[in-house]
Amino acid sequence: MVRIVVPAVWTPQGRTHFEGTSGPLDEVIGDFATRHPQFARRLLDADGKPLRYLNICLDDDMIPRHQRADATVGPDTVITIISPMAGG
Amino acid sequence: MLDWLEAADQPLPLLWFADETPQVTAVVAPFRIDRFPVTVGEYARFVRDTGYRTDAERRGFGLVYTEQGWEERAGVTWRAPGGPGTESRDFDDHPVVHVSWNDATEFAAWRGKRLPTEAEWEFAARGPDFRIWPWGDAWDVGAANTAELHAGPLTSLSAWQQWWRTECARHGPVPRTSPVGSFSGRGDSPFGCADMAGNVYEWTATLSRLYDDTVRCDPTVRMAMGRYRVIRGGSWMNFRYQVRCSERMHGDPQGWSSFAHGFRCAADA
């Protein structure tokens, strides 16, 4: 099962872990935003593309921005979305 | 500190603050640190002398917080902190913003200085004794440039968003920085350093690490460890709880900057 991890401050309850899907990374993020529309403005730009300033890790690897379009999420992957400013 | 935060009327989850625990002891060699953050006027001299172009200038956009949230906006730079048309000499004595970690490091080297380490920054902010804010343990809204100075007491994210929506509708996403040293006296640290609470977030030289790897903290903050650089001091955007001397934030050093991020310089003594 794919898991998507977001900052605790993104929900009033402090929830951090959500279920995701496998496939091309951009599509996985888009699908996540569709299923959780409260996150859409934090994840997608006005054209519906993943925001460039976010950092994304697949398991322990941070995916360089220029490689994101070609990145694929496999089954059992943990996707961590890191804001450019974390904590505090 | 976490117990105090839990009892306080603040909206952020404790998990978000856990990276500042446990309390640890650090030893720093003698050092000098600037009283003020680097100003727009000082940065302009650096650019004139060197021809330096910031990361935001090279990529063509900068990050501002609009009524819809963070937005990558074309033409936003340290010269035009709210975007084209917001250039003003009125900002010359304000802290420079839209500077990435690299932009800050390059400036410091030009001045023959460096960025402070996280431990140096905190020592300069509170001295050898623990205190919540640079001036002491009692909140003083008139001692620092925070969102509460502009909006009044804030205890929820929705109240903050309402204030900012109103501000944006009136003035656009222009930073609410203040001239450096505006709160001196009342807001200075024990060593006389100004603007160490609020005004602008400040980059440090320190690579982000947890004080204790076993601490339970936000999982996205944990993933930033070893990748981001420590940011201190909070900014004009923050509540009182985010401008505490021990508060830690972590910033992406790969060219990212925003309209609330600046820095000050330090040097070996």
Interface residues (C-beta under 8 A of the other chain):
Chain A: V5 V6 P7 A8 V9 G14 T16 H17 R41 R42 D45 L51 R52 Y53 N55 C57 M62 T80 I81 I82 S83 P84 M85 A86 G87 G88
Chain B: L12 P13 L15 W16 F17 D19 L63 Q68 G69 W70 E72 Y201 C217 D218 P219 T220 V221 M223 A224 R227 Y228 I231 G234 N238 Q242 E247 R248 M249 H250 G251 D252 W256 S258
